[in-house]
Amino acid sequence: MRLVLVGPPGAGKGTQAVFLAEHYSIPHISTGDIFRANLKAGTPLGQEAKGFMDRGELVPDSVTNAMVKDRLTHDDVANGFLLDGFPRNVVQAEVLRAILAEQKSPLDAVLELNIADSEIIERLSSRLTCRGCGAPAPASAQKCDSCGGELYQREDDKAEVIARRLEVYNEQTAPIIAFYRGEGLLITISATGAVSEITERATTALSRIS
């Protein structure tokens, strides 16, 4: 299964990606994880990405395209992959199509997680993050359930930054929905409800093409 997961920030892409990758025994390739690793290490890429992410803006294509192309040459993607966080716009979608055409391994599907902006703002602005392990936590939590670490609110989880992130998504990323609909690859499910319910919707929808 070669799958792309799309949807606005806060739709639960990262959570669903973990379950789907395990379900299909394919690697979960998250550009977000790669960026965070660089941020933690303080690399030049991390410093460059941080400026954009803190303002709720997307990291430029030039930083991500080559990285994704290289990742898709690794041995663990021979039986498929799940891309989470890429492509974010039509230009990147066209780049991905060209990369996969070279490899003669086109996408099987693009899964869209659909959710209202108002629910995203409420969900993200009430979320805290562990400084130690990066796990999310509810606003009522005093410490991280996973490691006992200190909790804080990320800059990109503040209400005004979330609003900007949604503006950027609607301007730059939402057009890929039309792109992949035109390619006949788009599958849309609701991202509202319990995590297990959303996972069941996803696997049911994808079972029709796998």
C-alpha positions in Angstrom: 0.0 0.0 0.0 1.4 3.4 -1.1 -0.6 6.0 0.8 -0.6 9.7 1.4 -2.5 11.1 4.4 -3.8 14.7 4.1 -5.9 17.0 6.2 -5.6 20.3 8.2 -3.3 20.6 11.2 -5.0 19.0 14.2 -7.0 16.5 12.2 -5.2 13.6 13.8 -3.0 12.7 10.9 -0.1 11.6 13.1 -2.2 9.4 15.3 -4.0 7.7 12.4 -0.7 7.3 10.5 0.7 5.2 13.3 -2.3 2.8 13.3 -2.5 2.6 9.5 1.3 2.0 9.1 1.1 -0.9 11.6 -2.1 -2.2 9.9 -0.5 -2.4 6.5 3.0 -3.2 7.7 4.5 -0.2 5.9 6.8 2.6 7.2 5.2 5.8 8.5 7.2 8.6 6.8 6.5 11.9 8.6 8.3 15.1 7.5 7.2 16.5 10.9 9.3 13.9 12.8 12.3 14.7 10.6 11.9 18.4 11.2 11.6 17.9 15.0 14.7 15.7 15.0 16.6 18.5 13.3 15.1 21.1 15.7 16.3 19.1 18.7 19.7 18.6 17.3 20.0 22.3 16.4 21.0 21.7 12.8 21.0 24.4 10.1 17.9 22.8 8.7 16.2 22.7 12.1 16.9 26.4 12.7 15.5 27.3 9.2 12.4 25.2 9.7 11.8 26.6 13.2 11.4 30.1 12.0 8.6 29.0 9.6 6.9 26.6 12.0 6.8 29.1 14.9 5.0 31.5 12.6 2.5 28.8 11.6 3.9 28.8 8.1 5.0 25.8 6.0 8.6 24.8 5.5 9.6 25.7 1.9 9.6 23.1 -0.8 13.3 23.4 -1.4 13.9 22.0 2.2 11.6 19.0 1.8 11.6 17.7 -1.8 15.1 16.2 -1.9 14.7 14.8 1.6 11.5 12.9 0.7 13.0 11.7 -2.6 16.0 10.2 -0.8 13.7 8.6 1.9 11.7 6.9 -0.8 14.8 5.1 -2.0 15.3 3.2 1.3 14.8 -0.6 1.4 11.9 -0.5 3.9 9.6 1.2 1.3 9.7 -1.8 -1.1 6.3 -3.0 0.0 4.8 0.5 0.4 4.8 3.5 2.6 2.5 6.1 4.3 3.5 9.7 3.8 2.3 12.1 6.5 3.0 15.8 5.9 4.0 15.6 2.3 2.9 16.7 -0.2 1.5 20.0 1.2 0.8 21.7 -2.1 0.2 20.9 -5.8 3.8 21.5 -6.7 5.0 19.0 -4.2 2.2 16.6 -5.4 3.6 16.9 -8.9 7.1 16.3 -7.6 5.9 13.2 -5.8 4.1 11.9 -8.9 7.4 12.3 -10.9 9.4 10.5 -8.2 7.1 7.6 -8.1 6.8 7.4 -11.9 10.6 7.0 -12.0 10.3 4.1 -9.5 7.3 2.7 -11.4 5.4 2.6 -8.1 2.4 5.0 -8.2 0.2 5.9 -5.3 -2.6 3.6 -4.3 -4.7 6.2 -2.5 -4.8 9.6 -0.8 -6.8 9.6 2.4 -8.2 12.9 3.5 -9.2 13.5 7.1 -12.0 16.1 7.1 -12.8 18.2 10.2 -14.2 21.7 10.9 -11.9 24.6 11.6 -13.7 25.4 14.9 -13.0 21.9 16.2 -9.4 22.1 15.2 -8.8 25.4 17.1 -10.5 24.0 20.2 -8.6 20.8 20.0 -5.1 22.3 19.5 -5.3 25.3 21.7 -6.2 23.1 24.7 -3.2 20.8 24.0 0.1 20.7 26.0 3.3 19.0 24.9 6.0 17.2 27.0 9.4 18.9 26.9 11.0 15.5 27.4 9.4 13.1 25.0 7.2 15.3 22.9 4.0 13.5 23.7 0.7 15.5 23.7 -1.3 16.0 26.8 -4.6 17.7 27.8 -4.6 21.2 29.3 -5.7 19.8 32.6 -2.6 17.6 32.9 0.1 18.5 35.4 2.9 16.3 34.0 3.4 13.9 31.1 1.7 10.5 31.5 4.4 8.8 29.4 7.6 10.0 31.1 6.6 12.4 33.9 8.2 15.3 32.1 7.3 19.0 32.2 4.4 20.2 30.0 4.3 23.4 27.9 2.2 24.9 25.1 4.0 24.9 21.8 4.2 28.2 19.9 2.3 26.6 17.0 -0.5 25.5 19.4 -1.5 29.0 20.4 -4.9 30.1 19.1 -3.5 33.0 16.9 -0.9 30.7 15.4 -3.4 27.9 14.8 -5.6 30.4 12.9 -2.7 31.3 10.7 -1.8 27.7 10.1 -5.3 27.0 8.9 -5.1 30.0 6.6 -1.9 28.6 5.1 -3.5 25.2 4.8 -6.5 26.5 3.0 -4.4 28.6 0.7 -1.6 26.1 -0.1 -2.6 22.6 0.9 -6.3 22.3 0.2 -5.8 22.6 -3.6 -4.1 19.2 -3.5 -7.5 17.7 -2.6 -8.8 18.8 -6.0 -5.6 17.6 -7.6 -5.9 14.1 -6.2 -9.6 13.9 -6.9 -8.8 14.6 -10.5 -6.2 11.7 -10.3 -8.9 9.4 -9.0 -7.0 8.7 -5.9 -8.9 10.7 -3.2 -10.8 9.0 -0.4 -12.4 11.3 2.2 -13.5 10.3 5.7 -14.7 12.3 8.8 -12.0 12.9 11.4 -14.5 13.7 14.1 -15.0 11.1 16.9 -13.0 8.6 18.8 -9.6 7.6 17.5 -10.7 4.0 17.1 -13.8 5.1 15.1 -11.7 7.1 12.7 -9.3 4.3 12.2 -12.1 1.9 11.4 -13.5 4.4 8.9 -10.1 4.6 7.3 -9.4 0.9 7.0 -12.9 0.2 5.7 -12.6 2.8 3.0 -9.1 1.6 2.0 -10.1 -2.0 2.0 -12.1 -1.3 -1.2 -8.8 -0.6 -3.1 -6.3 -2.9 -1.4 
